[in-house]
Amino acid sequence: MKDGFIRVAAVTPKIRVADPVYNQERIMEKIAEAEEKRAVVTVFPELCITGYTCGDLFLMEPLLQQAKEALLRIAEDTAGKNMLVFVGVPIAHKGRLYNTAAALANGKVLGLVPKRCIPSYNEFYEGRHFAEGMEGTVEVDLAEGVRAPMGTHLMFMPDSLPEFKICAEICEDLWAPNPPSIAHALAGANLIVNLSASNESTGKDRYRKSLVQGQSARLICSYVYASAGEGESTQDLVFSGHNLIAENGIMLAEAERFQNQSVYGEIDIQKLNGQRRRMTTFQERTDSHQEISFHLRREDTTLTRAVDPMPFVPTDAEERQKRCEEILAMQSMGLKKRLEHTHCSCAVVGISGGLDSTLALLVTVRAFDLLGLPRNGICAVTMPGFGTTDRTYDNAVNLIQCLGARFQEVDIKEAVRVHFSDIGQQEQVHDVTYENGQARERTQILMDIANKENGLVIGTGDMSELALGWATYNGDHMSMYGVNSSVPKTLVRHLVGYYADCCKDRELAGILRDILDTPVSPELLPPQDGKISQKTEELVGPYALHDFFLYYMLRFGFGPQKIFRLAECAFCKEGIEDSYAPETILKWLEIFTKRFFSQQFKRSCLPDGPKVGTVAVSPRGDLRMPSDASAALWLEQIHKMRTHRGR
């Protein structure tokens, strides 16, 4: 349960229809298996103690009595197990029969949640046997001296983790226009379990999966769906055991159908609660449910869920083209609007031969094409300085010419030397003044050319640089419209790579691939043997790590301890392109934290730029952060982790 992670399971036992004793044994075997795998919440299918397809046998007293006895034996089996179990069972009460989800823990039946939406159409005829569940709570006699509350509005909460709130609904409830899970989530439930007996038909699995994903996204919750499988199939119906675990629209685990496969996953209730706090339209109603407490021991949860080391970059090959085209469209359409609004037919872009300026030029070309403007209206300026290498200079020139933009070269070395002379800066002293003087000279040139040409300066800096403050204040930090301002470095690289892969112009593709192979550098220090001497990632750290830190800090509000834990899962393994030792991750996490807090003043006055993803640093809505906030709390966590690891 550390860091809000909870292990959950959706389990389908192989049952016999109308044989509660046999089914009880199979269920208890699966509970033991789930306990061994450290599941804290285990969900079984709808009516799994009897089988869903009993038909009119549900009207037979012997079946109902034996099902109740099996339920109590399963409940006793949970004693001493650190687990909440949901099993499906028919329960008779005051002359009516209810299809219920029984919640079991600590050797007891904690409560019974009846199905609210009773289908009586097509192959379903539950209305023949079952009554609709009640919202109010009633007490049900299960045996002499054994009673349990029953109602659709029961919420189960472990005493050791009160922020973890679990509610249940059953099969058709999810498919109905107003599912009970809506009321559950608004009452605070962050885990919804669904005990289902959804039979198979062609294509139904895709719809079922979309329902589970969509409901978990809409309600900002985790959703565990356990479905009937082999052993249940009878007469005209076939069941597949399509078990699903979703979290806020993301499918964490999905069983292979027709295999009776159990699935496990770790849900993150800390993340879900944080997302709900962030969304002002998510307004909880805390007085609608009866809360039932039970005991769970707090234990660390071993993470088995996949953690993407590149959270900003599309990994699905089928989605790659769609995602990249969408981002490029947003960037170019944003710039198109700005050019239209200002009646500009000229854009000024500084081209260094690096990734950021390359993407900015590609986007600007798209915007001009959308407007039907000639590409020679794009004034692409290369400004060689003390650190410019032949490789980046040649790539800049070739890129400009290949794209049909207007080439302009302004060598900044003499102008910078005059400036150094004016302020008493010695050229051989390669300090921050030496570097930033060149960056500001380049920005001055671009701004003045824009004035001269009645154009707009297009910013090239990316979001990763803005997060780290790796930009010269009032230098490359400034522009009239920053097309890359919400695009992190890892995504910049991916977009340029996508452009190269899809480009029909072989010459352009070759230039782009060489730019991709060039080390990231501001090129503000003299080259060594004609090669780049100033490599950004050697100075501020790998962008793969920084983008990972940035994503989880801003998207979910995680602290360093949890970010580090996720980073270990993502980067401390073999077979990936960027693999890092824990000590390396911790080192750069500390540097990221220090730079992120100390450099907010630069982000407080950023130019406009298109927002393309869920994470951005614009001061106009995405990051309302004080420029003088202390990083002490965050750094203290890092210090404790370093101290703990050094023991």
N, C-alpha and C positions, 0 to 999 in steps of 0.2 A: 504493500500500500504506500510505500515511500514515493514522494513526489506526485501523489494522486493516481498512481497506476493500480488498476484492479484487474486481476485475472478472471475471465469469465469463460463459460463453456456452453455450447449448444450441442446436446447429445441425443442421439436417436438409438434406442435399444431395439433389438429384433424381438418383437413380441408375438404372442398368439392372441387372436381375437377371442374375447370372452373367457380369458384364463388369467384372472388377477394374481393367483399364487405364482404361476410361472413368470408373469410380467414383473411381479414384485422382485423376484430373484434377479432378473436381468437388470432392472433399474438399480438395485443395490450394488450389483457388480460395476455398473457404470459410475455410480457415486464413488466407489472405492478408486476407480481409475481416475476420476476427476480430482479426488483428494490427493492422489499421488502426484498429479500434475499441478497441484497447488491452485486449483480454481477456487475462487471465493464465492462466485455465484454460478450455479449449474442449472440449466433449463432443459426440461424434457418436453416432449410433444403433448398436444391436446389429447385428453382422455387416454393417456398411455397406460394407465393401470388396467383398463378394460379393453382398450382398443377403440378407435373412433367408429368403426364400421359395424358395431353390434346391432344396429337397427332396433327392432322391437324387443330385443333381449334387454334393452335398457329399462323396459317396463317390468322385468322379472326381479322379484325381491331377492332371490339367492345371489344374483350377480351384484346387485347394489350392496348387499351386506358384506359379501366377500371383498368387494372393492374398498369398502370403508376399513375393513380389518387390515387389508394390505397397506392402505395408506398409513395407518397407525404404526405398523411394523417398519415401514420405510422411515417414518418420522423418528422412531426410536433409534434407527440405524444412524441418524445424523448426530447423535449424542457424541460429544468429544471431537467432532469434525469441525474444522474452521470454515464453515460453508453455509450458504443459504441455498436451498434447493427448491425448485418449482416443478411440480408434477401435475398432470391432468387427471381429474377424477370426477365421476358423476356423484353428486350429493343430493339426497332427498331432504326436503325441509317443508313441513306444514303442507303436505299434500302436493307439493310441486317438486320437479326434478331440475337441478341446475348443472350446467357444464362448467366446472370450476378449475381454476389454477390454485393448487394448494401450496402455500409457502411453508417450508419446513426448516427448522434450525434448532440446535441445542436439544435434540430429542423430542421436540414438540411440533404440533401444527400451529403455526403462528396466526394463520388466517386463510380464508378462502375467497378468491376473487372470481365471481361468476361472469360468464360471457354475457355481454350486453346485446350484441347484434346477432340474432338467431336467423340463419338463412333457411329459406324454404323455397328454393327455386332450382331449376335444372336437376343436377344429381344430389342436391342437398335437401334434406327434409327434417332438419333438426327441430322445427316447430312442432313436429309430431310428438316429440319426447321431452324437449327442454323448454323451460320458462326463461324469459328475459331477466337478466341480472338487475338487482336493485342498487340505487345509489346510496341509500341509507344503509346502516349496518344492523345486522341481526345476529343473534347468538345461535349457533347450531350445536346440537348434541351429537357427538361422534361416538361416544361410549359412556359407560357409567362414570360420572365424575370428570369427563373430558369434554370440554366445550371450546369452540373457536369462533371468532367473529367472521361474518361473511358480508361482503359488499364490494361493489366495483371500485369504491374510493378508499382503498386501503393502501397505505404507504409504509414500506418496511425500511427501517433505519438502524444500522449497527451503532451500538453505544460508543464504540471506539472511534467511529468516523461519522459523526452526525451530518456532515456535508454530503454524504453518499446516500441518495434517496432512490428507492426502487419501487416501481409500480408494474402491474401486469395488465395485459389485455390478451384476448384469445382470438386467433385466426381471423374470422370475418370482421372482427372489430376494426382491424387495420384497413380493410377494403371498403368500409362504410364511409359516407360523406363526412361524418363527424365522429372520428375515432375517439374512444376514451383516453387515448394517449395524449390528446391535446389538453384535456383537463388535468391529466397527471403531470405533464410538463409545466403547466402554469401553476401547479401547486408546489413545484420545486423538484419533481423527479428528474434525475439526470441519467437514470438507466430504465429503459422500458424493456420488459421481457414479453415475448409473444409465444404462447404455446399453440402450435398450429397443427392441423391435419389437412393441409392444402394438397389436393390430388393433382396429378400431372395431366396436362394436355399440351399440344404442340405450341411452343412459344410462351407458355404461361410462366416459365422460370424467369424469363427476362422481365416480364411485367412485375412479378413478385419481387425480384431484386430491386427494381426501380422504386417500388413502393417503400421498401425498407430503407433504402438509401435516402429517398426523398423525405420520409418522415423523420429520420434522424437529423437531416439537415434543417428542416423547417422548425423542429422543436429544439435544436441545438442539444441533442442528447446522444447517448449510446443506445443501440437497439440490438437485442439478442433474440433471434428468431429460430426456434427449434421446431422441426417439422416431422411428421410421421413418415416412416419409411418401410423398408422390407418387413414383411410379416403382417402389415396392416392391409395390404392390397387384397381385395376380394370382389367377386362379382364384376361390376363394370368399372371399378376404380383401381388406379395404380398410383402408389405413393413413392416418392423418391428420396426422402430424407434431405431436402434442400435446406440445410442449416446455414444461417447467415449471422455475421456480427458486423455491425456498422457503427460508425462514429462520426456524427456531424457531416453526413453525406459521403464519407469515405468508407469503402468496404474493407474491413480489416481481415475478414476470413470468410471463405465460402466453401461449403462441402461439395465434393464431387457427387453428383446425383446418382441414385440407385446403388450406393455403396454403404449406406448406414454409417456414414463417416462423421465422427465427432470433430468439432472445430473449437479451437481455443484462441483467445486473443486478450490483449491487455487494453482496457479502455482507460482514458485519462480524464477523470472527473475534475481535476484541477483545471485543465484546459477548458472543459465545457462550462464550468462555473465562471471562469474568467471571460469567456465569450458572451455569456448571458449578461454579465455585468456591463460589458462594453456596449451591448445593444439596448438602447433606451426604449425600444419598442417591445422588448420582452418584459412584460410586467406580470410578476407572480401574484397568485392569490393563495395565501397560506392557510386559509381557514376552511378549505373545502374537503380535506381528507383526514381520515383517522390515522394517526401515526402509531406504528407498532415497532417497539424497540427490541433488538435481540443482540446477543453478544458475539463479537468477532475479535479475535486476537489481531493486533497490528503486526504485520509481517512485511518484510521487503518482497517486492514483486520482481522476479527475474524477467527482463524484457526479451520477448521473442518477436515482437512486432518489427516489421521492416522500417528502418529510418533512412529516408532518402538523403544522401550526402549533398545533393544538389536540389534543394526544395524549390528553387525558382525556375528550374530547367525542366521542360517536358521530357518524360522518359518513355512514354508510350509512342512507338514508331508511327502508329496510325494517327495519333493526335498531333504529331510533330508539325506537319505542314499546316494544319488548321490553326494551332496555337501561334506559330511563328507569323503566319500571314495576318492573324488577328492583331498581334502586337505591332507589327509594321504598319498595319492599317490605322491603328489608333494614333501612333506617332505621326504618321504623315497627314492624317485627317486633322489632328490638332494644329499642326503647322499650317496646313491649308487654310483653316479658319482664320488664323492670326494674319496670314498674308492677305487674305481677302479683306479682313476688317481694317487693316492699315493701308490698303490700296498699294501694297508693295509688290513690285515685280522683280525685286532684287533681294537675294539672300547672301550673306557673307559668312563663310565657314572657314575656320582655320584648320588646315589639314597637316597632320604631323607624320602620317604613315603608321599611326597606331590604331588600335581597335576602336576606341571611342569616336574619334573623328571620322573614321571610315563609316561606322554605322550612321553617324549624323549626316554625312554626305549622301549615303544611300537613301535615307529617309527624306532628305531635302529634294533629291531627284524625283522621288515618288510624288511628293507634294506638288512640284512644278508640273509633272506629267498630268496629275489630276486637274490642275488649273488650266492646262493647255498652254502653259508658258514655255518659251524656249529655254533649254537648259543653260544656254550661255548667260542667262540672267543670274545664275549661281556663280558668285565670285568666290572661288576656292583659292585660299591664300596659304602658301607654304612659307614659313618664316624660319629658315635655318639659323641656329645659334651655336653656342660654344659646344653643346653636347650632341648636335645632330650627326648621325652616321650616314654613310652613303646608302646603306640598305633602306633606312626609313625615308630618306629624301627621295630616292628613286621610286619607292612604292607610292609615296604621296603624289609625285608628278605623274606617274603612269596611271594611277587611279583617277586623278582629275581628268586627264586627257581621254581615258577610256570611257568615262561616263559623260563626256561632252560638256563638262562645266568650263567656265572661263578661268584659265590659269593665271595666277599672279604670284610673283615671288618678291618677298621683302626680307633681305638679310638684316637681322637685328643686331649683329655683333658691334658695329660701329656706334649705333645709337645707344646701346647699353654701355659701351665704354665711356661715352660722353656723360651719360647719367652717373656712372660710377665715379668719374672725375668730379662731377658737381657735388656729390655727397661724401666724397673722401673714402670711397670703397676701393680697396686694392683688388685687382683682377685675380691675383694668385690666391686670394683668400676665398676658398670655396665654402662659404657659410650660407645661412638661410637668406641673407641679403643678396648674395651672388645668384642664388637660384630664383628667388621671388622677383628680383629685378627683371629677369628675362621674361617670366610669366606675365608680369604687368605690362611690359613693353609690347608683348604680343597682343594682349587685350586692347591696349590703346590703339594699336595699328588697326585691329579689326573694327573697333568702334568708329574710328575716324574714316575708314574706308566706307563703312555703312552710312555715315553722314554724307560723305561725298557722293555716294551712289544712290542715296535715298533708299537704303535697304535695311534689313534686319540682321543683327548678329545672331547666328544660331549657336547655342551652347552645345558643347560636346561632352561635358563631364557626366559621369554616371552616378548612380545612387550609392554604390559602394564607396566611392571616393568622398561623397558628401557625408556618409555615415562616419567615416574615419577622419574627416576634415583634411583629406589629402588633396587639397586644392588651395591655391593662393588667393587669399582674401583680396577682393577687388582686382583679381587677375583672371585666371581661367574659371574662377568661382562665379564670374558675372557674365551675363549675356542678355539678349532681349527675348529669347525663348529657348528653353533648354529641352531639346527633344529626348535626351537620355536621362532626364532627372529622376525617373522612377524605374530605371532599368539597371539592375545590379550587374557587376562585372561578369559573373558567370553566365548571365543571360545575354549580355552583349556579345560575348564570344560565341555563344550558341547561335544567335541571330545572324552574325556574319558568316558562320560556318554553314548555316542553312542557305543563305544567299549564294554562297559559293557552290553548294551542291546542286542548286536548282538553276544556276545561271547557264544560259545557252552560249554565252560569249566565253570562249575558252581563255582568251587573254585576261578578261576580268576575273574569271574564276581563279586563274593562276596567281594574279596579284593578291586577291583576297586570301588565298591559302598561305602565301608567304607572310602576309600581315599577321595571320593567325599564328604562325610559327615564330614570330618575333617576340622577344621578351617584353613584358609590359614595363614601360619606363617613361618618365617625363623628359628625359634627355636634357637635363640642365647642367650636368657635369661633363667635362671633356671625355671623349672616348678613350679607351685603352686599346692600342693596336688596331684602331679603326672599328672596334666593336663597342657596343653599349656597355658602359661601366656602372650605370645607376639602375639597378633592377628593383622595381617597386616592391615586389613580394619578398625580397631579402631584407627590406627596410621595415615595412609595416606588417608583413605576414602574408600568408597565402589567402587569396581572395575566396577560394573554396571554403575555408574556415570562416572568414569574416562574413561572408554572405549567409552561411549557416547560422552564425550567432545572431546576425541582424534579423533574419527571418523569425526565429523563435523568440527573440526579445520583443520585437514590435508586433508581430502577428498574434502572439498569445500571451505576452507579458511575463514570460518565464524568467526566473532568476538564474544566476550563473551556475548554481548547483545542478539544476535540472537540465540546463543547456549542455553542460559538460557531460552529464550522463547520456544524453541523447547523442552527443558528438562521439562519445566512445563507441556507441552502437553503430554509428554511421561510418566512422573513419578508422577505427582500430581493428581492421580485418584485412586479410589478404585478398588479392584478386580484384581490387578496385584501383582506379587510376590514381587517386589521391589518398594515400594511407599515411596516418600520422600516429605517433606514440602518444599516450595520455599526457606525458609531461610537455610535449610540444603543443598539444591542444590547450592545456592550461596556461602555458606561457602566452600564447597569442590571444586567449580569451581575456587575460588581464590587460594586455595592450589594447585590445578592442574596447574594453570597458572604459579605460582611462581616456582614450581618444574620443569615444562617442560622447561622453559627458563634457569633456573640455572644449569640444568643437561645435557645440550647439549654436553659438553666436553666428557662425557662418550659415547654418541652415535657417536661421531666423529671418534672413533677408534674401532668400533664393528667388530667382526669376520664375515666371510661370513655366509650366511644362506639363505634358500629358501624363495623367496617371494611368498605368497599364495593368497594375496588379493590386493585390490586397495589401501590400506593404509599400509605403511611400513615406517620404520625410518632408513633404511640403508643410510650411508653417501655417498655411491657410486652411488646414483641416485635418491632415494626417498625423502631424506630430506637434501638438501644443505643449512644448517642453520649455521650462525656464532655462535661460542661458547660463545661469549660475547655480544650477542644481548640484548638490554634492553626490559624489559616487561612492561615498564611504560605506554605505550599506551593502552595495554590490561587491566592492573590493574586499569587504570583511568576509563574505562568503567564499571568495576565491582564496583568501589567506587561510581560512579554516580547512578548505580542501587540500591546499598545499601542505599544511601542517599535518593533517591526517595521513596523507600519502607518504610523508617523510618518516613516519613512525616505523 
